């Protein structure tokens, strides 16, 4: 049975992922602390309240964490546009920090495919605070790697 990316995202949302999460997701508890709220083709929305383990000494979330969360969510948003799960690699991430996120603050994270061709994609992730103000925007460039047959040597 072939699983579409949309099927995968909906299974994760329902807590029925067909496979264990990647090790970094498990370690950071992203699948538990950042549940999927809605799934559409090319769009994933999650809710997140940053725990104190993600903060710096001043109580604000470390910015690199936002890039990591955007990277994972962007891949899933691209996957929702596919009939079968295929690999995609990140070419670049451009993160713009607008407001700091304090540990314990609620954040909505939206991952949206802006453009996708057969081999490339542009995806935007926005981190929005509970008061509706933008905290960060991450734009990602993605590429579908060439799949080469295994060498017979």
C-alpha positions as CSV (number, residue, x, y, z in Angstrom):
1,X,0.0,0.0,0.0
2,X,1.4,3.4,-1.0
3,X,0.9,6.2,1.5
4,X,0.4,9.7,0.2
5,X,2.0,12.6,2.0
6,X,-1.5,13.9,2.9
7,X,-2.3,10.4,4.4
8,X,0.9,10.6,6.4
9,X,0.1,14.1,7.8
10,X,-3.4,13.2,8.7
11,X,-2.1,10.0,10.4
12,X,0.4,12.0,12.4
13,X,-2.4,14.5,13.3
14,X,-4.6,11.6,14.6
15,X,-1.7,10.1,16.5
16,X,-1.4,7.0,14.2
17,X,1.9,7.6,12.4
18,X,2.7,4.5,10.3
19,X,6.4,4.7,11.4
20,X,8.3,6.1,14.4
21,X,9.3,9.7,14.2
22,X,12.9,10.6,13.1
23,X,15.3,10.6,16.1
24,X,15.6,14.4,16.3
25,X,11.8,14.7,16.5
26,X,11.6,12.1,19.2
27,X,14.5,13.7,21.2
28,X,12.9,17.2,21.0
29,X,9.4,15.7,21.6
30,X,8.2,17.8,18.6
31,X,5.5,15.2,17.9
32,X,4.1,15.6,21.4
33,X,4.6,19.3,22.2
34,X,3.8,20.6,18.7
35,X,0.6,18.8,17.6
36,X,-0.8,19.3,14.1
37,X,-4.0,21.4,14.2
38,X,-4.9,21.3,10.5
39,X,-3.8,19.6,7.3
40,X,-4.4,20.7,3.7
41,X,-2.6,20.0,0.5
42,X,0.5,22.2,0.7
43,X,-0.3,23.5,4.2
44,X,0.3,22.3,7.8
45,X,-0.7,24.3,10.9
46,X,0.6,23.3,14.4
47,X,0.3,24.7,17.9
48,X,3.3,24.9,20.2
49,X,4.1,26.1,23.7
50,X,7.8,26.2,24.1
51,X,9.1,24.5,27.2
52,X,11.8,25.9,29.4
53,X,14.3,23.4,28.0
54,X,14.3,25.4,24.8
55,X,15.1,28.7,26.4
56,X,18.3,30.6,26.9
57,X,19.2,32.0,30.3
58,X,16.9,34.9,29.8
59,X,13.8,32.7,29.3
60,X,13.5,33.2,25.6
61,X,13.5,30.5,23.0
62,X,16.8,29.8,21.2
63,X,16.4,30.8,17.5
64,X,18.1,27.8,16.0
65,X,15.2,25.7,17.4
66,X,12.8,27.6,15.2
67,X,14.8,26.8,12.1
68,X,14.9,23.1,13.0
69,X,11.1,23.1,13.5
70,X,10.6,25.0,10.3
71,X,12.7,22.5,8.4
72,X,10.7,19.5,9.6
73,X,7.4,21.1,9.1
74,X,8.3,22.3,5.6
75,X,9.2,18.8,4.5
76,X,5.8,17.6,5.7
77,X,4.0,20.4,3.9
78,X,5.8,19.4,0.7
79,X,4.9,15.8,1.3
80,X,1.2,16.7,1.4
81,X,1.5,17.6,-2.3
82,X,2.7,14.1,-3.3
83,X,0.8,10.9,-4.1
84,X,3.7,8.9,-2.6
85,X,6.3,9.8,0.0
86,X,9.5,10.9,-1.8
87,X,12.7,12.4,-0.5
88,X,13.3,16.2,-0.6
89,X,16.4,18.0,0.7
90,X,16.7,21.4,2.1
91,X,18.8,23.8,0.0
92,X,18.6,26.8,2.3
93,X,16.6,28.3,5.1
94,X,16.4,32.1,5.6
95,X,15.1,33.0,9.1
96,X,13.8,36.4,9.9
97,X,13.3,37.0,13.7
98,X,10.7,39.7,14.4
99,X,9.8,39.2,18.1
100,X,11.2,36.9,20.7
101,X,9.3,33.9,21.9
102,X,9.2,33.4,25.7
103,X,9.2,29.9,27.1
104,X,5.6,29.1,28.1
105,X,4.1,31.3,25.3
106,X,1.6,29.8,22.8
107,X,2.7,30.0,19.2
108,X,0.9,29.0,16.0
109,X,3.2,27.6,13.3
110,X,2.0,27.5,9.7
111,X,4.0,25.8,7.0
112,X,2.8,26.7,3.5
113,X,4.1,25.6,0.1
114,X,4.5,28.8,-2.0
115,X,5.7,27.1,-5.2
116,X,6.5,23.6,-6.2
117,X,7.7,22.1,-9.4
118,X,8.7,18.5,-10.1
119,X,12.2,19.1,-8.6
120,X,12.1,22.2,-6.5
121,X,9.9,24.0,-3.9
122,X,9.7,27.2,-1.9
123,X,8.0,26.9,1.5
124,X,7.3,29.6,4.1
125,X,6.9,29.0,7.8
126,X,5.4,31.6,10.1
127,X,5.6,31.6,13.9
128,X,2.7,33.7,15.2
129,X,2.1,34.7,18.9
130,X,-1.2,34.3,20.6
131,X,-1.9,38.0,20.1
132,X,-1.6,37.6,16.4
133,X,1.8,39.2,16.0
134,X,4.5,37.7,13.9
135,X,7.5,36.3,15.8
136,X,9.5,34.8,12.9
137,X,9.3,33.8,9.3
138,X,11.4,31.1,7.7
139,X,11.7,30.7,3.9
140,X,13.1,27.4,2.7
141,X,14.4,26.3,-0.7
142,X,14.0,22.6,-1.4
143,X,15.1,20.2,-4.0
144,X,14.1,16.7,-4.9
145,X,17.3,14.7,-5.2
146,X,18.1,12.7,-8.4
147,X,17.6,9.0,-7.7
148,X,20.4,7.0,-9.3
149,X,20.3,3.3,-9.7
150,X,22.6,1.3,-7.5
151,X,26.0,0.6,-9.1
152,X,26.5,-3.0,-10.2
153,X,30.3,-2.8,-9.4
